[in-house]
Amino acid sequence: MSAQISTRAAASSDASRITAIYNQGIAARSATFETRPRRIEDLLPRIADDRYPLRVAIETDGAVVGWAGLSSYRSRDCYAGIAEFSIYVDASARGRGVGRVLLDDLVDAARSAGFWKVVSRVFPFNAASRALCRACGFREVGVYEKHGRLDGQWLDVVIVERLIPENLAGAAGDTSP
């Protein structure tokens, strides 16, 4: 880990900072189709969800400068071992390796939670996020064309995934020895 950045599980006391960082991402229009700013109350249930870890990046002074979280991929049982991820870094902390520390930590949390795959979708023009995903072992597996509209414009998304091999053996439906 970076000497200046550590990570830990998010706590309800982090909800204000997580919300503020998320709202930066929403306002920037570079990482999500969401357009409605979030409220602390919107994030509290996500922080409290034990199945899907939410992690925060902390500077040495204790300031939360980023967050990354897992969420449900699909509701069908056969997808129970796949999680979708989101990651947001405070604008003041970008370019300092916070995303790398945070995403590596989130993959470790996914591993510990028993997930065998982590996936997300990234706007093609979000070069920083695509580079981060590659640096953390994700591969680009395709493009969803015109996946959603943002401010009236259709946008594609690049699909990224990372397998967690040690969780594949014995996974739902796996009959290999």
BAFI-3210 file (N, C-alpha, C; in Angstrom, 3 decimals, decimal comma, padded with zeros to 6 digits):
// residues 177
n [1|2|3|4|5|6|7|8|9|10|11|12|13|14|15|16|17|18|19|20|21|22|23|24|25|26|27|28|29|30|31|32|33|34|35|36|37|38|39|40|41|42|43|44|45|46|47|48|49|50|51|52|53|54|55|56|57|58|59|60|61|62|63|64|65|66|67|68|69|70|71|72|73|74|75|76|77|78|79|80|81|82|83|84|85|86|87|88|89|90|91|92|93|94|95|96|97|98|99|100|101|102|103|104|105|106|107|108|109|110|111|112|113|114|115|116|117|118|119|120|121|122|123|124|125|126|127|128|129|130|131|132|133|134|135|136|137|138|139|140|141|142|143|144|145|146|147|148|149|150|151|152|153|154|155|156|157|158|159|160|161|162|163|164|165|166|167|168|169|170|171|172|173|174|175|176|177]
n.u [000,826|000,300|002,387|001,117|-001,564|-004,163|-006,493|-009,809|-012,765|-015,791|-017,546|-020,558|-020,103|-018,576|-020,253|-020,970|-018,637|-018,284|-020,620|-020,228|-017,967|-018,971|-020,946|-019,326|-018,382|-020,783|-021,501|-019,381|-019,850|-018,410|-018,150|-020,470|-023,896|-025,709|-027,485|-028,697|-027,914|-026,669|-027,834|-026,847|-028,445|-029,058|-026,759|-026,218|-027,568|-026,111|-023,530|-023,979|-024,455|-023,536|-022,967|-021,941|-019,039|-017,943|-015,396|-013,049|-010,628|-008,039|-006,288|-003,185|-003,916|-006,415|-008,484|-011,078|-010,575|-011,453|-013,612|-014,697|-016,871|-018,757|-021,542|-024,680|-024,718|-026,549|-029,833|-030,338|-029,649|-027,479|-025,621|-024,591|-021,963|-020,760|-019,846|-020,596|-018,625|-017,939|-016,029|-014,691|-012,750|-011,748|-011,595|-009,385|-007,489|-006,782|-004,621|-002,594|-002,272|-004,260|-006,576|-005,557|-004,588|-007,013|-008,701|-007,259|-007,478|-010,254|-010,657|-009,367|-011,151|-013,416|-012,544|-012,272|-014,935|-015,928|-016,523|-016,240|-015,842|-015,428|-016,974|-017,476|-018,567|-017,279|-017,006|-015,980|-014,348|-013,195|-010,290|-008,538|-009,853|-010,040|-007,315|-006,630|-008,175|-006,929|-004,343|-004,918|-005,431|-007,751|-009,607|-010,615|-013,590|-015,482|-017,901|-020,758|-022,981|-024,444|-025,496|-026,750|-028,354|-026,948|-027,370|-028,946|-027,524|-026,550|-024,451|-021,714|-020,404|-017,503|-016,931|-015,568|-013,735|-012,652|-011,371|-011,394|-009,480|-008,990|-011,448|-013,034|-013,117|-015,401|-017,441|-020,822|-022,537|-020,207|-018,597|-016,135|-013,127]
n.v [-001,190|002,284|004,582|006,785|006,344|004,419|001,709|000,753|-000,871|000,765|002,974|004,022|006,616|007,603|008,282|010,883|011,892|009,896|010,260|012,916|012,573|010,756|012,390|014,284|012,732|012,213|014,810|015,408|013,906|011,796|009,194|007,812|007,040|008,184|011,074|012,423|013,980|012,329|011,589|011,488|009,615|007,911|006,413|005,131|002,550|001,001|001,081|-000,364|-002,934|-006,141|-008,193|-007,076|-005,600|-002,288|-000,103|002,310|004,820|006,188|009,059|009,898|011,749|010,960|011,630|010,781|009,892|008,536|005,961|002,586|000,110|-002,956|-004,392|-006,016|-008,139|-009,587|-010,854|-013,581|-016,876|-018,242|-016,307|-015,476|-015,358|-013,292|-009,945|-006,513|-003,586|-000,291|002,686|005,603|008,506|011,271|014,482|016,044|014,185|012,662|010,994|010,245|007,619|006,619|005,355|002,912|001,645|001,434|-000,066|-002,476|-003,276|-003,594|-005,765|-007,728|-007,735|-008,671|-011,221|-012,315|-012,268|-014,275|-014,014|-014,867|-013,456|-010,102|-007,304|-004,472|-001,465|000,923|004,218|004,712|006,970|007,484|007,422|007,289|005,625|003,272|002,653|002,282|000,001|-001,910|-001,906|-003,089|-005,688|-006,228|-007,105|-005,928|-006,827|-006,359|-004,216|-002,456|-001,098|002,113|002,136|003,626|006,789|009,958|013,114|013,488|012,276|009,348|006,855|004,603|001,767|000,256|-003,050|-004,479|-007,044|-009,139|-012,151|-014,185|-016,521|-018,416|-018,642|-019,910|-022,743|-025,081|-023,282|-022,112|-024,428|-025,505|-028,369|-029,406|-031,159]
n.w [000,000|-000,505|001,219|002,140|001,962|003,274|003,669|004,615|005,928|005,145|007,320|008,998|009,801|007,757|005,752|004,899|003,592|001,630|000,167|-000,749|-002,393|-004,277|-005,398|-006,658|-008,777|-010,107|-010,917|-012,636|-014,884|-016,050|-015,193|-014,541|-015,318|-013,695|-012,639|-010,655|-007,682|-004,783|-001,455|001,976|003,274|001,199|000,881|003,288|003,659|001,858|002,911|005,218|004,322|004,655|002,838|000,506|000,286|001,134|000,744|002,007|001,168|003,014|004,032|005,716|007,644|008,314|006,621|004,390|001,118|-001,051|-002,353|-002,766|-003,894|-003,762|-005,454|-006,125|-008,967|-010,663|-009,961|-010,105|-008,841|-010,004|-010,523|-008,133|-007,244|-008,531|-008,558|-008,969|-009,423|-008,124|-008,180|-006,795|-006,629|-004,727|-006,193|-005,478|-004,839|-006,986|-009,334|-007,655|-007,013|-005,409|-006,400|-007,340|-004,977|-003,626|-005,405|-005,627|-002,947|-002,801|-004,509|-002,990|-000,813|-002,137|-002,795|-000,199|000,510|-001,018|-003,733|-007,207|-009,456|-010,552|-011,919|-014,125|-015,806|-018,007|-019,208|-022,577|-023,045|-020,616|-019,834|-017,621|-015,739|-017,218|-017,538|-014,860|-014,249|-015,943|-014,787|-012,386|-013,002|-014,444|-017,372|-020,561|-022,013|-023,918|-025,558|-024,700|-026,799|-027,086|-024,428|-022,489|-021,809|-021,323|-020,273|-022,536|-024,578|-026,276|-024,931|-025,143|-023,303|-021,910|-021,100|-018,232|-016,539|-013,843|-012,915|-009,977|-009,299|-007,178|-005,980|-007,784|-007,884|-006,745|-006,908|-007,455|-009,357|-010,415|-011,347|-011,458|-010,358]
ca.u [000,000|000,989|002,722|000,232|-002,957|-004,543|-007,883|-010,560|-014,199|-016,521|-018,405|-021,635|-019,537|-017,958|-021,300|-020,931|-017,526|-018,585|-021,651|-019,623|-017,092|-019,863|-021,587|-018,332|-018,404|-022,040|-021,433|-018,361|-020,394|-017,383|-018,025|-021,759|-025,088|-026,500|-027,483|-029,294|-026,990|-027,045|-027,907|-026,247|-029,420|-028,997|-025,546|-026,152|-027,859|-025,016|-022,440|-024,361|-024,681|-022,404|-022,682|-021,216|-018,127|-017,671|-014,102|-012,648|-009,207|-007,819|-004,976|-002,577|-004,629|-007,726|-009,474|-011,532|-010,301|-012,003|-014,360|-014,977|-017,835|-019,358|-023,000|-025,224|-024,620|-027,875|-030,541|-030,425|-028,707|-026,274|-024,696|-024,342|-020,534|-020,285|-020,193|-020,296|-017,923|-017,875|-014,895|-014,658|-011,662|-011,935|-010,866|-008,116|-006,565|-006,551|-003,274|-001,618|-002,268|-005,347|-007,443|-004,873|-004,632|-008,408|-009,238|-006,600|-008,099|-011,615|-010,556|-009,092|-012,412|-014,278|-011,990|-012,650|-016,390|-016,273|-016,872|-015,303|-015,647|-015,819|-017,203|-018,012|-018,655|-016,535|-017,162|-014,775|-013,502|-012,626|-008,981|-007,944|-010,487|-009,653|-005,926|-006,665|-008,659|-005,847|-003,265|-005,379|-005,681|-009,015|-009,492|-011,768|-014,162|-016,447|-018,529|-022,201|-023,233|-025,615|-025,954|-027,622|-028,297|-026,469|-027,623|-029,546|-026,621|-026,289|-023,056|-021,284|-019,588|-016,560|-017,145|-014,329|-013,922|-011,478|-011,665|-010,689|-009,355|-009,086|-012,866|-013,770|-013,314|-016,511|-018,448|-022,145|-022,611|-018,899|-018,498|-014,740|-012,547]
ca.v [000,000|003,568|005,023|007,880|005,928|003,111|001,396|000,041|-000,960|002,008|003,045|004,999|007,962|008,009|008,476|012,241|011,987|008,999|010,945|014,067|012,075|010,213|013,519|014,843|011,870|012,443|016,141|015,428|013,220|010,982|007,866|007,185|007,575|008,870|012,532|012,967|013,916|011,433|012,096|010,564|008,544|006,970|005,600|004,386|001,114|000,356|000,938|-001,371|-004,229|-007,036|-009,060|-006,339|-004,671|-000,933|000,237|003,702|005,161|007,159|009,691|009,792|012,609|010,375|012,091|009,840|010,499|007,700|004,793|001,565|-000,816|-004,017|-004,472|-007,188|-008,148|-010,017|-011,492|-015,045|-017,619|-018,651|-015,166|-015,049|-015,153|-012,172|-008,638|-005,329|-002,626|001,144|003,316|007,056|009,151|012,712|015,225|016,538|013,070|011,907|011,002|009,937|006,185|006,254|004,392|001,613|001,066|001,161|-001,155|-003,707|-003,631|-004,062|-007,128|-008,577|-007,850|-009,553|-012,564|-012,738|-012,439|-015,462|-013,750|-015,429|-012,494|-008,712|-006,681|-003,116|-000,849|002,181|004,988|004,591|008,163|007,596|006,768|007,034|004,442|002,095|002,354|001,741|-001,378|-002,736|-001,995|-003,947|-007,040|-006,389|-007,120|-005,410|-007,980|-005,980|-002,894|-002,322|000,106|002,914|001,460|004,533|008,200|010,902|014,470|013,409|011,669|007,920|006,531|003,208|001,449|-000,850|-004,032|-004,976|-008,123|-009,784|-013,399|-014,482|-017,968|-019,272|-018,806|-020,603|-024,150|-025,250|-022,237|-022,593|-025,097|-026,039|-029,789|-029,850|-031,639]
ca.w [000,000|-000,478|002,568|002,508|001,840|003,798|003,372|005,648|005,669|005,376|008,499|008,809|009,993|006,492|004,746|004,358|002,629|000,508|-000,613|-001,421|-003,467|-005,290|-006,079|-007,587|-009,962|-010,821|-011,536|-013,694|-016,056|-016,697|-014,612|-014,245|-015,973|-012,675|-012,741|-009,430|-006,547|-003,712|-000,089|002,941|003,525|000,077|000,986|004,546|003,517|001,130|003,861|006,211|003,669|004,912|001,682|-000,526|000,964|000,689|001,322|001,851|001,184|004,077|004,096|007,042|008,596|008,559|005,642|003,363|-000,187|-002,101|-001,911|-003,766|-003,325|-004,549|-005,426|-006,802|-010,429|-011,111|-008,848|-010,246|-007,999|-010,732|-010,559|-006,752|-007,014|-009,352|-007,991|-009,776|-008,580|-008,386|-007,505|-006,945|-005,901|-004,589|-007,229|-004,945|-004,592|-008,222|-009,876|-006,610|-006,729|-004,501|-007,075|-007,391|-003,629|-003,297|-006,216|-005,173|-001,670|-003,054|-005,041|-001,823|-000,068|-002,933|-002,597|001,154|000,545|-001,790|-005,131|-008,172|-010,545|-010,312|-013,219|-014,173|-017,116|-017,989|-020,437|-023,413|-022,956|-019,272|-019,964|-016,302|-015,156|-018,001|-017,181|-013,499|-014,316|-016,512|-013,801|-011,290|-013,486|-015,161|-018,828|-021,291|-022,703|-024,938|-025,492|-024,860|-027,582|-026,706|-023,209|-021,753|-022,216|-020,322|-020,770|-023,864|-025,562|-026,108|-024,663|-025,038|-022,136|-022,040|-020,031|-017,649|-015,573|-013,248|-012,229|-008,729|-009,547|-005,999|-005,596|-008,851|-007,505|-005,811|-007,083|-007,855|-010,651|-010,817|-011,039|-011,647|-009,099]
c.u [000,867|001,246|001,751|-001,239|-003,130|-006,015|-008,502|-012,006|-014,846|-017,386|-019,482|-021,120|-018,839|-018,983|-021,264|-019,838|-017,776|-019,602|-021,062|-018,747|-017,935|-020,506|-020,622|-018,358|-019,660|-021,979|-020,463|-018,837|-019,359|-017,329|-019,350|-022,861|-025,975|-026,394|-028,031|-028,285|-027,550|-027,069|-027,253|-027,163|-029,428|-027,840|-025,497|-026,511|-026,739|-023,818|-022,722|-024,513|-023,442|-022,035|-021,777|-020,319|-018,055|-016,434|-013,813|-011,129|-009,041|-006,411|-004,454|-003,275|-006,043|-008,800|-009,793|-011,361|-010,784|-012,798|-014,540|-015,911|-018,300|-020,866|-023,419|-025,087|-025,980|-028,522|-030,605|-029,322|-027,407|-025,231|-024,288|-022,871|-019,921|-020,753|-019,821|-019,577|-018,059|-016,671|-014,893|-013,546|-011,931|-011,061|-009,499|-007,072|-006,243|-005,115|-002,194|-001,597|-003,360|-006,238|-006,840|-004,925|-006,058|-008,969|-008,563|-007,217|-009,504|-011,598|-010,243|-010,360|-013,384|-013,837|-012,438|-014,150|-016,863|-016,669|-015,815|-015,061|-016,151|-015,893|-017,617|-018,105|-018,055|-016,805|-015,879|-013,823|-012,864|-011,305|-008,361|-008,545|-010,117|-008,219|-005,850|-007,111|-007,589|-004,733|-003,629|-005,821|-007,018|-008,738|-010,776|-012,301|-015,202|-016,976|-020,031|-022,416|-024,503|-026,291|-026,905|-027,451|-027,837|-026,591|-028,085|-028,701|-026,428|-024,797|-022,853|-020,572|-018,703|-016,770|-015,785|-014,663|-012,582|-011,955|-010,857|-010,557|-009,527|-010,521|-013,664|-014,054|-014,436|-017,575|-019,744|-022,111|-021,302|-018,808|-017,084|-014,159|-011,823]
c.v [001,248|003,974|006,092|007,478|004,556|002,899|000,696|-000,060|000,388|001,865|004,094|006,431|008,483|008,430|009,867|012,385|011,104|009,672|012,119|013,626|011,496|011,354|014,265|014,052|012,057|013,776|016,175|014,758|012,358|009,547|007,149|007,825|008,332|010,382|013,193|012,870|013,016|012,171|011,065|009,366|007,502|005,987|004,757|002,906|000,358|000,123|-000,204|-002,780|-005,122|-007,911|-008,384|-005,282|-003,299|-000,487|001,719|003,811|006,324|007,737|009,604|010,665|012,109|010,777|010,991|010,524|009,636|006,566|003,856|000,556|-001,854|-003,928|-005,699|-007,039|-008,483|-010,777|-013,020|-015,735|-017,958|-017,529|-014,695|-014,772|-014,058|-010,879|-007,552|-004,336|-001,204|001,675|004,802|007,615|010,653|013,439|015,697|015,443|012,270|012,040|010,678|008,460|005,719|005,180|003,002|000,918|000,618|-000,014|-002,483|-004,199|-004,184|-005,477|-008,104|-008,791|-008,766|-011,009|-013,115|-012,991|-013,606|-015,222|-014,346|-014,505|-011,132|-008,037|-005,223|-002,681|000,544|002,913|004,887|005,780|008,343|006,822|006,431|005,782|003,178|001,687|001,757|000,282|-002,309|-002,948|-002,934|-005,328|-007,281|-006,430|-006,562|-006,533|-007,626|-004,580|-003,075|-001,015|000,789|002,314|002,335|005,942|009,032|012,288|014,450|012,752|010,180|007,693|005,025|003,024|000,248|-001,760|-004,519|-006,082|-008,590|-011,030|-013,475|-015,999|-018,850|-019,469|-019,525|-022,058|-024,225|-024,177|-022,857|-023,202|-025,706|-027,495|-030,316|-030,273|-030,561]
c.w [000,000|000,971|003,048|002,538|002,480|003,452|004,571|005,195|005,960|006,623|008,240|008,988|008,738|005,448|004,118|003,305|001,413|-000,417|-001,393|-002,596|-004,604|-006,087|-006,993|-008,897|-010,784|-011,580|-012,713|-014,982|-016,782|-016,198|-014,375|-015,075|-014,979|-012,870|-011,482|-008,288|-005,446|-002,379|000,823|003,167|002,406|000,238|002,247|004,400|002,798|002,052|004,836|005,637|003,819|003,723|000,662|000,129|000,296|001,466|001,105|001,877|002,142|003,955|005,533|008,078|008,893|007,572|004,635|002,008|-001,350|-001,503|-003,095|-003,125|-004,316|-004,423|-006,217|-008,319|-011,038|-009,957|-008,946|-009,450|-008,718|-010,805|-009,159|-006,471|-007,854|-008,699|-008,984|-008,868|-009,082|-007,627|-007,831|-006,072|-005,886|-005,608|-006,742|-004,768|-005,854|-008,688|-008,866|-006,230|-005,792|-005,127|-007,090|-006,034|-003,301|-004,095|-005,879|-003,864|-001,876|-003,626|-003,905|-000,994|-000,801|-002,775|-001,242|001,279|-000,316|-003,234|-006,055|-009,363|-010,106|-011,683|-013,056|-015,624|-017,008|-019,298|-021,258|-023,285|-021,580|-019,221|-018,614|-015,665|-015,915|-017,678|-015,779|-013,515|-014,882|-015,489|-012,649|-011,774|-014,156|-016,655|-019,425|-022,159|-023,749|-024,710|-025,604|-025,606|-027,113|-025,470|-022,392|-022,269|-021,037|-020,920|-022,227|-024,932|-025,245|-025,906|-024,625|-023,702|-022,466|-020,840|-019,553|-016,656|-015,038|-012,528|-010,945|-008,692|-008,315|-005,519|-006,667|-008,490|-006,474|-005,925|-007,588|-009,255|-011,116|-010,387|-011,238|-010,314|-008,340]
res [m|s|a|q|i|s|t|r|a|a|a|s|s|d|a|s|r|i|t|a|i|y|n|q|g|i|a|a|r|s|a|t|f|e|t|r|p|r|r|i|e|d|l|l|p|r|i|a|d|d|r|y|p|l|r|v|a|i|e|t|d|g|a|v|v|g|w|a|g|l|s|s|y|r|s|r|d|c|y|a|g|i|a|e|f|s|i|y|v|d|a|s|a|r|g|r|g|v|g|r|v|l|l|d|d|l|v|d|a|a|r|s|a|g|f|w|k|v|v|s|r|v|f|p|f|n|a|a|s|r|a|l|c|r|a|c|g|f|r|e|v|g|v|y|e|k|h|g|r|l|d|g|q|w|l|d|v|v|i|v|e|r|l|i|p|e|n|l|a|g|a|a|g|d|t|s|p]
***
